[in-house]
Amino acid sequence: MAQIRPILDDDIRDIYFAPRIYGFPLNMSRMMPGTRKEGTLSSSFDHDLESVRCYKGDVLLEDCDIRAEYTVTEHCALYRFTYPDRECAFLRVSVKEPGHVSFSDGLVHGFEEHFGIRFSFAAVFSEEPAGVEDTPDGILIAFRPGICLTVKTGFSLIDEDQAMQNLKNETDGLPFDTACEKAQAVWDEALSRIEAAGGSEKQRRIFYTALYRVCQRMINISEYGRYFSPFDHKLHSDARPFYTNDGIWDTYRGAHPLQLLLEPARQSDIIDSYIRMYRQCGHMPTFPALEGSRPVMIGKHTTAMITDAYIKGLRGFDIEEAWKGMVHNEEKMTKLPWTLAPVNEYDKCYFEKGFFPALPEGCPESLPDAHPFERRQCVTVTLETCYDEWCLSRLGAALGKKEAAKYAARACNYAKVFNQETGFMSPRLADGSWVPGFDPKLSGGQGGRAYFAECNSWIYTLHVQHDIPGLTELMGGRDKLEAYLDRLFTEPCGTSKFAFLGQFPDATGLMGQFCMGNEPAFHIPYLYNYTASPWKAQRKLRELMRLWFDDTPFGICGDEDGGAMSAWYVFSAMGFYPTCPGRPEYDIGSPIFDKITLHLPESKTFVIEADGNSPRAKYIAQARLNGKEYGSTRLAHSDIVSGGTLWLRMSERPNKYGCT
């Protein structure tokens, strides 16, 4: 629950470039060391004088020459501030209203209130204060000059007493350096679940940094058998962990499937948490956060995440209750973007006609629940709803639900927004006619939001992961799909680049119309596996990994979104990817490492060996699974979790006639 970093300027969104540190977290509150009683409440710093690991941070506060170090336990943060000799030593604790802070018996404790939740803290010091003064926003604590001060802080979402108890449970008698060692051991264990051999040092650094990012979500907010839920604002007693802080639109694609492979027991707890959220707030959240259920993005992809886990064999949660929540989301909640509201005429059009209705370009909005900026995104919503309903049909069939057939039929509604004349997914008016003058690149306004979500029709025409054969048939066959993919990666903007990027700022990492920097494009390179040229997937994936992922602050070409983009890299670097969560299989790409070993539960391992692998030798010439010749471009989930070896012979020239 304790995830910390220095507090930077809130107005500088590119935080790596923020020039000053304004403090360190005390839950939602902050403290700042200094050598002056009055004056600035911040300090400049230099990244070259900073060290950050997943278990410890270390930075020099240049204005006061104080070295600041920090690490964490489950519910606590530990800080060590080394003050210069012959300088006064102060520590300022600041709390925003509504909130308070107080000092008594050597303990600082307080809270800030956000979203109707009290974010409490309690802190103890390794040195006796020389004095304590009230300030307009908190307290100022003085210490003797030249000290090395350790500050241990407990966090809680319950109350200050629980923060004190967390502090006692986790830090009593715990030296700072030992806390760092324990935190490192936690991350060593987590990251060693995948063992990468070969490749370059840079590639391994990118890979393990990406894996670290995937592991950061979701957050367990349970505190020794109790948790305060932001979904009903009540205190609950439950021995099972309660997780929140997720963005399913992003994470269902790769982050959750990767966590399912590596930590199935934790994933079961996560799904159980979603089911408890449903009981507490009346719907299945798709963007649960510390403040509760957020109406962010589109689709009801909790359905996809849970279906994927269940179809792959995960149990340990109430699947019948989950089913109720999924059906409630699908039938009772509007699909309008960025909105939590009941169904309305937007949804009724889908129920009756199989598509969500568009407005003509420039027509004012008539739906009171429509978000004024996010608009209808009607083509994307149709496609993503079809995918969710396919997931419902899969899960319903597994559970023997009579509704499964209805959802299987509705999952084919994507064809109703495919315009055969243009070859693109396109918006339709409520009367069924196509929106006149539609441009698959540029229509829809900012982000394409009248019709799409952050990308244009060149991307979303391929957003039918659940029925690639059906999409292929719509497009005219495998050759037409391959030609579309070829053109996608080279198609120009159709306008000036600054105009295109101004309209589609989320479509980053551009390669033609393909955008590596946004989630709807993640599965697209793997679609070459469904053509006569799977070698093109191998070439393109290597190119994308080399061009768009780095080990610098510019190393991710789009929004990270809770580990979503990093999960794509981890999967792709290993050599496979879940093109369609809900189907227990993965598409094979091109591994960048000589050998990958997945350390799975029950002491099982799955190994991918890439014989002759190199930056030039990126093509799969031959494959064997557990010693037997293997001619498929797909890999079953059961083959991985059962343990075994996939051996690949790599070549500098493509195998144009091998896999099917």
N, C-alpha and C positions, 0 to 999 in steps of 0.2 A: 504494500500500500504506500510505502514511502518511496517516492520517485522525485529526486531533487536535482537541481542545477542552479548555478548563480542566477540571480534575478537581474534581467537586463531591461533596457528601455522599452516599454510597451509600445511606443510609437514606431519603433524600428522593426519592421516585419522580417527583414532579412537579418536574423539575429546574429549570424556569424560576424556581421559588420558592425554590430553595436559596440561603441567604444568604451562604455563604462559599465561597471557592476554596481547595482543599487542595493545589494543585500543577498542574504541566503535564507532559504525557506524555514519557517516555523509553521508547518502545515500551510495555511493560506496567509499567515502573517510573515514577518521578516525580521531579521537582525542584521546589523552591519557593524563590523569592527572599525575602529579608528583611533587616531592618536590626538585628536582635538575634541574638546568639549563642545565647541560650536563650529559651524561651518558646513561644508558640503556633506551630504549623506550618501556619497558614491565615490568610486575610485576608477581611474583609468586602468586598463590592463592590456597585456600583449599576449597574443596567442602563442608566440614563440617562447614565452615564459609560463606556459600552461601545459599541464598533462592531464588527459582525460582517459580513463579506462571505464569499463562497464561496472567496476566495483569501487572506484575511487577517483576523486578529482583533486587537483592541486593547481593553484593559481596564485600569482603574486599581485597584490593590490598595490599598484605603483605609487599612488599619491601618498600613502602612509607607510610603504615598505613593510607591509604585513603579509606573511605567507598564510594562505587559507587552504586547508585541506578538508575533504568531506567524504563520508561513506554512509552506508545505510544498513539497517536490519529490516525485518518485515514491517514494523510500524514505527521505526525510529530513525533519526538522522544523527550522526555524530560528526562534530566539527572540531578542528584543531587550528587555532589561530596563534601564530608565532609573531609576537610584537617585537619591534626593535628596542635595543637598550637605550636608556636615558630618554625615553619618550613616554608620555602618559599613555595609559591603555584604557580605552573605553569600548563599551559594547552597547549599541543603541537597539532597543526592541520597539518595533512600530506595529500598531494595530489599527486597521481601518474601522470606522463605525459602519454598522452596529457591531461593537465588540469591546473587549476590555483586556487589560493586562495588569497583573499585580505581582509583587515580590514579597515573599514571607518565608522564614526559616530556610534561607538559602535556595529557594525554589522559585522560578519564574513560571507563571501559568496564565493562560488566557484563551481567547477564542476570537474568531471573526465569523460573521454570519453571511453566507452566500446561498442564494436559491432556497432560502428557508432552512438551511442546514448549518449547524454549528461546527466549524472546523477548529477543534480544540488542540492545545499543545501544553506541554509541561517540559521545563528544562532545568538541568542541574549543571554546576560548574566544578571544575577540578580545583579551583582556587577561590578563597574567600573574597568577596567584593570589598573594596575599600570605601564604597559609598554608592547610594542609589538615589536618583532624583527623578521626579515626574517630569515629563515633557508633554507638549500639546497632543502628541499622538502615541504616547507610550511611556517608556522609562529609559533612563541613561544610567548604565552601571559602570563604575570606575574600578580598575584593578591596578596593582603595583606595576611599575614600568618593567619592560623586558620579559614578561612572562610568556610561557607556552600554555595557552588556555584551551582545555578541552571542554566543549559544550555538548552534552548529551540531551537530545530532545525527543520526547514521545509525542506521536500524532494520534488523534482519534476523531472519528465522526460521531461518536456517542456523547462524550462529555469530558470535562477536564479530569475527573477522577479516573476515567478509563485511560486517558493519556498518561497520567501518572503511573497507573498499573502497567501499561505497555512499557513505559520507561523502566520500571523496576524489573519486569519479566525478562527484558531483552538486553539491558545494558548494565545491570548491577555487577560491579567487579570486572567489567569488560574493558580492557585497554583499547585505545584507538587502533593501534596496529593489528591487534588480534581481530577486531571487527572487520578491518580490511581483508585479512586473510580468510575469514569466514565468508565474506561476501564474494571474494574471488573464487572460493571453492564452489559456491552455489552456481556461479556463471561457468566455471570450468566444467561442471557436471552437465549443465544444460547444453553448452556449445559442443561438448564432446559426443553428443548423440549422433552427430554426423562427422565422420573422419575423412578429410580430404587429403589425398596424396598426389603429388605432382603439381603441374601448373606453376605459375610464377608466384613469388612472394606477394606481389601486388594483387594477383587474382585471389589468393587465399585471404588476404586482408579484406578485400571487398566482400568475399563470400561470408566470412565469419562476422563481419560488421553487419551484413544483411541479416544473418541468422539471429544476431543479437536483437536487431530491431523487431523482428517477427515475435520474439519472446517477450517483448515489453507489454503487449496487450493480451488478454484483458487484465484488469486489476482486481485482486482479491481484497475486498474491504471488510472481511470478517475480522472480529477482534475477540479471540478466545471464546468462541461459542456464541457470540452475539454480533449483530450488525444493524446499523441504522440504514433503512432502505429509503432511497430518494424517490421510490416509485409509489409509496403510500405514506411516507414521512412517519413511519412507525419503527420502533425498536423490536427486533425479532431475536429469538433464541433458536439457534440451529447449529448443530455441530458441523454441518457440511459447509464448505466455503461458498461465499456469495461473490460472484464476479460482475463487474460492470466496466464501462468505458470501451466501446466498440463502435465500429461503423460498418455494418454488414454489407452495404452496397460495394464497399471496397474489399472487405476481408473474406467474403464467402468464396471468392475466386481462387485464392491461393493460401492465404494466411491460416485460415481455419483448416483446410485440408492438410497443410504441412504440420500444424499442431496435432491434428488427429493421428498422423503417422507417428510422430515422435512422443506425444504425451496423451494417449487415449484416455487415461483416467482423469486427467485435468480437463480434457474436452468434455467428458461426461458431466463433470461438475459445472462447466460453463453452460451446457445445455440445460441442466437442472436449474441454474440461476435464471435463464431466460424463462423457464416455465414458472418460477416463482414471481418474476416480474409480471407475467401475464395475469397471475392470480391477484397481484397487488394493484395493478393499474388498469386492468380490463382489456388490454390488447398486448400483442407480442411486439415489444419494441424492436426497431431496426437500428437505431442509434442510441443505445443506452449510455448514460454518462453519469457523472457524480451528481448532476442536477436533475436526473430522472430521464424520461423518454423524450428525446429530441426529434422534432419533425424535420429531418434532414434527408436530402436526396429523394430517390424514388424506389419503387418496388417493395415487396415484402419478403426480402431474401433471407430472413430468419428461416423461412420454409426451406430454402436451398441448403443452408448450413446444417439444419437438423436432419433433413432427408439424406444428405450426403453421408453424414455420420451413421445413421441407422442402416442405410443400404450397405454400407461397408462393414456392418457387423457390430457397431458400438451399442452398448446397452447401459443400464444403470441409471435410467431416468424414466419418468412417467410419459411414455410415448402417447398414450391416449389423451392425456391433458395437453400435450404438445399439439396433437392433431386438432383439438378444439380451438387452440389459439391460432393455428395456421388458417383454419377454415373461417374463423371470425375475421381475421385480417383480410382474407380474400373476398368474403361476401358482405361484410358489414362496414369496412373502413374504406374511405375514398382512396383512389390511386393518384389523385392530384399530387404533384410534386410538393415537397416541403410543407405538408399539411397533415394535421391530425384532426379528422372530421369524419362524420358518417358518410355513406355513399350518397351521391347526388346524381343529377342528370348526366354528368360526365361519365360516371360508372354505368348508369343504366343503358347508355348507348352501347357500351362494350357488351353488357349482358345480352342485349337484344340483337346487335349487329356484328359483334366480334372485333370492333376497333374502338379506340378512344377518339373523340371528334376533335378536329382542328378548327381554327378560325382562319378566314382569309388573311393574307398579309395586311397588317395595318389596322385590322378590325379591333375595336375596343373589347376588353374582356367583359363577359356577362355573368360569369360564375362568382358568387360572393366568396367562396372558399379558395379561389385560385390565388396563388402567391403573386404579388404584383411584379416581382423581378423574375422569379423562376418560371412563371407562365405554365403552359399545359404540357409541354414536352411529349405530345400525344403519340408520336410514332415510337419513341423509346419506351414509353409506358406500355404501349401495346406489346412490344417485343419482350420486355422484361416480365410483364404479367403472364404472357404465354409460357415463358420459361418457368416461372414460379408454379404455374398450374400443371406443367409437366412434372415438376417435382412432387406436387400433391398427388398426381395420378400414380406416380411410382410408389410413394409411401402408402397411399390408400390401397393400392393393389396388395402390397406386402401385409397390410393390416386387415384385409378383407372388407374394405369399406365400399359401399354401393356407389358412393360419389366418384370413385376412381375413374369410371368410364366417362362421366361428364367432364372431368378435368383433362382427361386424355384428349377428348374432342376439342376442348377450348385451347389446348396447347398448340393446335394447328392454326389458330387464328392469325399467326404471323403472316400467313399467305395473303390475308386480306389487306395488308398494307404494302404488298409488293406490286409495283406497277410494271406489268409485262412490257409496256411500250418503252419505258425508259431503262428498265433493268435495275431500279433502285427502290428501296423501302421509301414510301412517300406518304404525306399526310392526306387524310380524307376529311371532307366536311361531313356534318351530321347526316346530310341527305345521301351520303355515299359517293358523291362526286369527288374527284381529285382536286386538291387546291390548285387553282390556276397559276401558271408561271413559276411553279416550284423549281428551284435550282438545288441539286443534291449537294453542292459545295457550300453555298452562301445563303440559302434561305433560312429564315427562322430568327433573325436578329442576333442579339448578343448571345454567344455560346450556342446558337441554333435553338434557343430555349422555347421558342414557340412550338417546335416539333421534336427537338432532340435534347439530350443531356450532355452539354459541354463539348460534344463532337458533332460532326455532320453525318449525312447519309452514307458517305463513302465508308465510314467506320460501321455505322449501325446496320447497313445492309447485311453484314456478316454476323449480326448478333442473334444467331439462332443455334447456340451450342447444342441444344437438346435434340435437334433434328437436322443434322448436317446433310444426310442424304436427301431429305425433303427440300432443303434450301438449294442443294446442287441441282435437283430436278427443276426447280423454279427458274434457276439461272440458265438452264439449257444443257446441263451435263458437266462432267468432270473437266472437260477441256475449257468450258466457259468459266467455271470457277477458277481454274488455274490462270486463265487470261486476266480475269478480274484482279486476282491477287498480284500478278505481275504488274499490272497497270497501277494498282493502289500504291505500290512502293515507289513509283516514279511520277505519278500524276501531279502536275504543278498546281499552284494555289488558285489560279483563275482570276487573280487580282494582284495588286502589289503585296509584297510580303508583309509590310507593316500594317496594311489594312486587314489582311487575313489573320495575322496574329492579334491584332486589336479586337477582332470579332471573336476569335477562338483562343483566348489566353490560356485555357486549360489544355489545349491540344499541343503539348510540348514534345520535344524529342521527335520532331517531324522528319519523316523520310517519305517524300511524296505526300500523300494524304494520310499515310499511316502515322499514328502518334504514339510513340513508346511511352510517353509521360502521362497517359491516362488509362484507367482500368478497362474501359470497354474494348481496348485494342489488344489486351494481353493474350487472348487465345488465337488471334488472327494468324501469326506465323505458323502455328501448328496446323492450320487448315490445309497447308500443302500436303499433309499426310493423307488427305482425302482426295487427292488428285493422283495423276500418274507420275508425279515428280516429287516424292517426299524428300529427295536430296535438296530441294530448294528450301525446305524448312531448316535443314541442317546448316546450310550456308547462311540464311538470313538470321537465324538465332545467334550464331557466332558473331556475325556483324553487329547485331543489336547489342549484345553483351559487351563487345569491345568498344563500341562508339559511345554508348549512353550510360555506362556505369564506371565509376572511377573511385579512387581512394583519397579524394580531395573534398573540400566543402561543396564542390560542384558535382559530386559523385552520383547524384540522383537527378534524373531529368524531368521530374514532375513532383507532384505532391506525394509524400510518403504514405499518408493516409493509413496510419495504424499498422504499418508493416506490410501493406498490400504489395507495393512495388518491390520491396526487398524479398517477399515471398516468391514473386515471379523470378527474381534473379536466382535465389537459392534452388528452386526447382529446375530452372533452365540450365544452370551451371552443373547440376547433377546429371542432367540429360533426359528429364521427363517432366510432364506438366499435366495437371487435371483440367483438360479443356472443358469438360462438362461436369462440375460437381453434381452429384446425384447419380452418376453412372460410375460404377466401381472399376474404373480403368484410367490410364494415363497415356498421353501421346508421347512417343519417344522423339527426342530432339538430337542434340549433339553435345555430349559432356565435355567440359573444358579441363577436367582433371583426369589423370591417369587411372586413378582408383578412388571410388567413393564407397565408404562403408557406413551403412545406416545401422546404428545400434538400437534395436527395437525391444519392446517389452518381452519378458520371459526369456531373456538372454539370447534372442534370435538376432541374426544379422542378415542384411541384404547388401550384396556387393555388386557394384558396377565397375568392370574393368574395361578400360579403353586402350587396347593394345596398339602401339604405334601412334598414340595421340600426339598432336602438336598443333600450333596455330595454323599450319597449312593443311595438316591431315585432319580435317573436320568432318569428312564424310564416312558414313557407316558402310563398309564393304561386305561385312559378314557379321552375323549375330548368333549366339548360342545362349539358351536359357537352361541353366542347370545341366550343361553338357550336351544338350540337344539342339540341333539346328532350329533357328527361330526366324520366321519370315514375316512377322507382323510389325506394323509401326506402332502398335499399342501394347501396353503392359497392364495386366490385371492387378488390382489391389491385393487380391489373395496371394498372388505370386510374390509380392513384396513382403507382406506381413507374415507369410509362412517361412520366410528366410530362403536364401539361395543366392545364385550368382548369375548376373547377366554379363556375358563376355561379348565385347564388340571389337572387331578388327577395323581400325580407322585407315583412311586412305586420303591422299591429296586430290584424287579425282573422284567425281561422284559415281555412285552405282545407280545407273538410270533404269535398271531392269529388275532390281532385287525385291525390295519389300513391297507389300500390297496392303 
